[in-house]
Amino acid sequence: MATDAGSPTTPWTTIRYRAGQRSEHADVLTTEGPVEFRIGGVPIAVLMRTPGSDEALGLGFVITEGIVIGPDEVDSIVLIEGTDHGDRYDVNLADGVVIDPEQFRRNVFASSSCGVCGKASIDAVLVASRTPPSGPIVTPGLISSLPDRLSEAQDQFALTGSLHAAAAFSATGELLAAAEDVGRHNAVDKVVGILASGAWPPGEIILGVSGRIGFEITQKAAVAGIPIVVGVSGASSLAAELGETAGVTVVGFVREDGFNVYSGAERIT
């Protein structure tokens, strides 16, 4: 089931576990997809967004990044091509406005909320993944227990209330590594780094995250060879789609009484 690139929502068939019972459910996910902005034909940035108001997004982006001073410096923002993975827009500057797009391409800030936003082209976002192994096989009860274990590892969040967390668990639920950061993708990278510095068994790891599961979180798991990703919030359409194609089990809305499985349900029995 492919992401609906032009709609803010995408229909999805989810496997739900509630009170120990498993059922199929016709779900609706938030659509996530990349949009690329160019100036003078030079790609300057890719943003992961929910489709809609892309022209406004592009205008706001070039203003807030300091590429232009205000809207009078932009003549138009035009869709130049749609791809299988996202859309591309040309930001046409007003007469007399001259910038060096290569300078802004180098300097666009990879923000802590979007690690792929510093990539200059859609092709650079879509990196290859390794295929996770078929295991491990885990129980619904173990999955439901992980958010509490993740919460217990959030020392700084208890003080500030403003951090994301990620953790790696074994197939039996043992906490192997945990990290906090203002960026959820940074927290995941820290966890992978901790594991890679010691024993590194990615094929037996469950990755837990404190928020939603977007494309980038699933992509990082796939690239690292981590087979299961668990989040306390929902998954985006692109995260679920990548989970299906890359062989990653993506599980969201994990609570004590149940959760939703967006891909790879065969690992949960």
N, C-alpha and C positions, 0 to 999 in steps of 0.2 A: 504494500500500500504506500504510494508515493505522497510526499508532501505536496499540498496544493499551493504552488508558489505565489498565486495571486490573491489568496484569501487569508484573512487573519486567523482562521481556524482550519483544522484538518481532521476529518473523521478517522477514527482508529479503532480497531478491535482489541480490547484490553482483557487480560485474564485477571479476574478479581478474586482475592481470598478474603472472606469475611466469616468470622467465627468458625474457622476451620473448613469452610465450604468453598469450593472452586467453581467459578462460572465465567462464561464469556459475556462481555458487556460492550455495547456500541458506545464508544467514548468520543469525546471531542478534545483535541489537543491544540494548544497555541502553536500557530505556524511560526517556524524559525527558518531564516534563510539569509544568505549573504547578498549584499548589494555593493557594487563597486562604483566609486566615483573617480572621474578623470578630469584633468584640466589640460587642454591642448593635446588631447590624445594620450597623455601620460597618466597612468593609474597613480592615484595618491593615497587611497585607503579603501579597505573593505570593512563594512560594518555588518554585524549580525543583528538582524532586526525582524520584527513582525511586519509583513507587507502592509502597505498603506501609507499614504502621504510621503512617498519616497522623495519627491521633489522638495518638500518642506524639510525633510531630514537632511538632504544634501545642502540646502541653503543654510540651515542652522549649523551644520557641521563646519562649513567653510568660514562662517562668521566666528563661531566659538573657538575654532582652532587658530584664529588670527590670520587665516589665508587671505581674507578680504576684510575691509573695515566695516562694510555694511551692505545692505541689499542693493544699493545703487551701483555697486561694482559688479553685479552679476546680471547679465543680459537674459539668460535662460538656462534651464536645466532640462536636458533632453535625453529620453531613453534611446540608446544607440543599438542595443541588442539584448535579447534575452538568451540565457544559456540554460542548460539542463540543471544547473546548480544555483542560478541567481540572475540578477539583472545588472546591467551596466549603464551608467549615465555619464554624459558629458556636461560639465559645468562650464558654460560659455560666458566668459567675462565681458563686461561692457567695453565699448570702444575707449581706448586710451589706458585701460588697466593692464598693467604688465607685471607678472610675477614669474618666479622661477619654480615651476612645479617640481623639479627634482629636489629643490631645497626642502619643500614641504613633504615630499615623499620620504625623504630621509628623516625628517623631524617629527612626523606625525606620531603622537604619543600612544604607545600601547598601554591603555589605561588598566587600572587594577580590576575593573569590572568586566573587561572584555579583552582577553589576551590575544584574540585574532585581529582586533581592530587595527593594529599596527601593520598588518600585512598589506602590501600594496595591490595585490591582485587576488581574484577568486582562486586561481590555480594554486597560489601559494598556500591557501587555507586547506586545500584538500590533499593532505599528506597521506602517504600509504600507511596502512595498519598491518600488524601481524595478526594472524588468526589465533584467537585464544583456544586453549584445549577444550575438550568436551566437558570436562569436570570443572569444579567439584559439584556434587549433588548435595543440596542442603534442604533443610526442612522449613516449612512456613514459620514454625515457632522461632527458629534461629533468626530468620529475616526480621521478624517482628521485634526481636529483642535488641537489634543493633542501634536504633536511635537513642535509647537510654544510655547505652554504652558510649556512644559518640558524645552525648551531652556531658557525661561524667569526665570526659577528656578535655572539655572546653574551659580551661582555667581562666583565660583572659576574657572570654565572653561574659563570664559571671561578673567581672569588674566593669566592663565597658558596654556590653550589649551591642557591639558594632563590628563583630568579626565573623567571618565564615570559618567553617572547620571541615577537615577531611580526616579520614582515618582508614587504616588498613586492618582488616580482620582475617583470621585464619578461617578455614572451612568449619571449624568447631566454635567460632565466635571469639577466639582469643584476640585481644587488642595487640597488634604488632607495631603500629606506629600511628601517631596523631600529630596534627599541625593546625595552627590557626593563622589567618591572614585577612586583610581587608578585601582581598580578591579571592573568590572561590577557586579559580584556576591556579592561583599561587599556592593555596593550601594543598591542592592535589599534587602539584609539582614538589612541594616540600616532602610530602609523604612518600612519593616515589623515590626522591633522593635519599631519604632516611633508609628505606628498604634497600636501595641499590648500594648503599655504603656498607651494608652488612649482608645478612642472608637475603637472597633475592629470589623467591619462588613465585613469580607473578601469576603463574597458572593456577595457583591455589588460593588466590587472594580475593577478598570481597572489599571493594572500595565503597566507603560510606561518605556522603556529603550532607552538609547541614541545610542546604537549600534546594532549589529546583535543579533538575538535570537538563542542561542544554547540550547543544551539539558539541561544544568544546570539551566538556567533561567526558562525554562518551568517547570522543575522539582520542583523548589522552589515555583513557583506559585501553582502547583498542590498540593504540600504538605501543603501549607498554605490555600488552599481552594479558591484561587483567580481565577475567571473564565475567565478573558480576559487579554492577554498580547499583547502589541503593541510596535513595534520597528521601528526605522527609516531605518534600513537595513534589509536584508533578514533573513530567518530562515534556520537552518540546517535541514537535513533529519531526524535526530533523534528527534529534537525539534518538527517538524511537526508530526512525528509518535506518540510521546508521547502526543501531543495535542489531537490527535484523540482518543487514548486509554484512556486518563485520563479525557476527557471532557473539555479541556481548549481551548478557542478560541485564535489562534495564528495569529497575523496580522503583516505583514512586509512591508517594502518600503513605509511607510506612508508619503504621500505628500498632499499638498493642493488639488490636482486634482484627487487623488485616492490612492489605496493601494492594496495589495495582501492578501488574506485570505487563510491560509494553513490548518486550522481545525476550526470546530465550527462556520461555517458561519451562522448557524441559529440564532445566537445572534445579527446579524447585519441586520437591515431591513430599 
